[in-house]
Amino acid sequence: MSVVVELIGGVAAVITTLCWVPQAIKVIRTRDTRSLSLIMYLMLAVGIALWLVYGLLILSWPLIGANLVTLVLVVTILAMKLRFG
């Protein structure tokens, strides 16, 4: 049963993590971040970091992997927002 649960978590993690890739690519290519909310990305980065810590504490690899990759993507977008406004 726990293998099925981890598989569901893994698939969900992959899907929700990959959804950030197009936004990150667009921001990196265009450097246009005017329409992005700074407060939203700050809050999102903190929330993802907390999910990552939670995943580490309970040793959930889907949570750890997904939130680590998502945090990198979101922090990249946030850094571009801070740099290019």
C-alpha positions as a Markdown table, in Angstrom:
| # | Residue | x | y | z |
|---|---|---|---|---|
| 1 | Met | 0.0 | 0.0 | 0.0 |
| 2 | Ser | 2.8 | 2.5 | 0.8 |
| 3 | Val | 4.4 | 1.9 | -2.6 |
| 4 | Val | 1.1 | 3.0 | -4.2 |
| 5 | Val | 0.9 | 6.1 | -2.0 |
| 6 | Glu | 4.5 | 7.0 | -2.8 |
| 7 | Leu | 3.9 | 6.5 | -6.5 |
| 8 | Ile | 0.8 | 8.8 | -6.4 |
| 9 | Gly | 2.9 | 11.4 | -4.5 |
| 10 | Gly | 5.7 | 11.0 | -7.0 |
| 11 | Val | 3.5 | 11.5 | -10.1 |
| 12 | Ala | 1.8 | 14.6 | -8.4 |
| 13 | Ala | 5.2 | 15.9 | -7.6 |
| 14 | Val | 6.5 | 15.6 | -11.1 |
| 15 | Ile | 3.4 | 17.3 | -12.6 |
| 16 | Thr | 3.3 | 20.2 | -10.2 |
| 17 | Thr | 7.1 | 20.7 | -10.4 |
| 18 | Leu | 7.2 | 20.7 | -14.2 |
| 19 | Cys | 4.5 | 23.3 | -14.4 |
| 20 | Trp | 7.1 | 25.9 | -13.4 |
| 21 | Val | 9.5 | 25.1 | -16.2 |
| 22 | Pro | 7.7 | 27.1 | -18.9 |
| 23 | Gln | 7.5 | 30.2 | -16.7 |
| 24 | Ala | 11.2 | 30.0 | -15.7 |
| 25 | Ile | 12.2 | 29.6 | -19.4 |
| 26 | Lys | 10.1 | 32.5 | -20.5 |
| 27 | Val | 11.4 | 34.8 | -17.8 |
| 28 | Ile | 15.0 | 33.8 | -18.4 |
| 29 | Arg | 14.6 | 34.4 | -22.2 |
| 30 | Thr | 12.7 | 37.6 | -22.1 |
| 31 | Arg | 13.8 | 39.1 | -18.8 |
| 32 | Asp | 10.3 | 40.5 | -18.6 |
| 33 | Thr | 8.9 | 40.1 | -15.1 |
| 34 | Arg | 6.7 | 43.2 | -14.9 |
| 35 | Ser | 3.5 | 41.2 | -14.8 |
| 36 | Leu | 4.7 | 38.9 | -12.0 |
| 37 | Ser | 3.8 | 39.6 | -8.4 |
| 38 | Leu | 6.8 | 40.0 | -6.1 |
| 39 | Ile | 4.8 | 39.3 | -3.0 |
| 40 | Met | 3.4 | 36.1 | -4.5 |
| 41 | Tyr | 6.7 | 34.8 | -5.5 |
| 42 | Leu | 8.2 | 35.6 | -2.1 |
| 43 | Met | 5.4 | 33.8 | -0.3 |
| 44 | Leu | 5.6 | 30.9 | -2.7 |
| 45 | Ala | 9.4 | 30.5 | -2.1 |
| 46 | Val | 8.9 | 30.5 | 1.6 |
| 47 | Gly | 6.1 | 28.0 | 1.4 |
| 48 | Ile | 8.1 | 25.7 | -0.8 |
| 49 | Ala | 11.1 | 26.0 | 1.4 |
| 50 | Leu | 8.9 | 25.0 | 4.4 |
| 51 | Trp | 7.5 | 22.0 | 2.4 |
| 52 | Leu | 11.0 | 21.0 | 1.6 |
| 53 | Val | 12.0 | 21.1 | 5.3 |
| 54 | Tyr | 8.8 | 19.1 | 6.2 |
| 55 | Gly | 9.7 | 16.5 | 3.5 |
| 56 | Leu | 13.2 | 16.2 | 4.9 |
| 57 | Leu | 11.9 | 15.8 | 8.4 |
| 58 | Ile | 9.5 | 12.9 | 7.4 |
| 59 | Leu | 11.9 | 11.5 | 4.8 |
| 60 | Ser | 9.4 | 11.7 | 2.0 |
| 61 | Trp | 11.3 | 11.6 | -1.3 |
| 62 | Pro | 8.5 | 12.8 | -3.5 |
| 63 | Leu | 8.2 | 15.9 | -1.2 |
| 64 | Ile | 11.9 | 16.4 | -1.1 |
| 65 | Gly | 12.6 | 16.0 | -4.8 |
| 66 | Ala | 9.6 | 18.0 | -6.0 |
| 67 | Asn | 10.1 | 20.9 | -3.6 |
| 68 | Leu | 13.8 | 21.1 | -4.1 |
| 69 | Val | 13.4 | 21.4 | -7.9 |
| 70 | Thr | 10.4 | 23.7 | -7.6 |
| 71 | Leu | 12.3 | 25.9 | -5.1 |
| 72 | Val | 15.2 | 26.2 | -7.6 |
| 73 | Leu | 12.8 | 27.2 | -10.4 |
| 74 | Val | 10.8 | 29.7 | -8.2 |
| 75 | Val | 13.9 | 31.3 | -6.7 |
| 76 | Thr | 15.3 | 31.7 | -10.3 |
| 77 | Ile | 12.1 | 33.5 | -11.3 |
| 78 | Leu | 12.2 | 35.5 | -8.1 |
| 79 | Ala | 15.8 | 36.5 | -8.6 |
| 80 | Met | 15.0 | 37.6 | -12.2 |
| 81 | Lys | 12.0 | 39.6 | -10.8 |
| 82 | Leu | 14.3 | 41.3 | -8.2 |
| 83 | Arg | 16.9 | 42.1 | -10.9 |
| 84 | Phe | 14.8 | 43.2 | -13.7 |
| 85 | Gly | 11.7 | 44.4 | -11.9 |
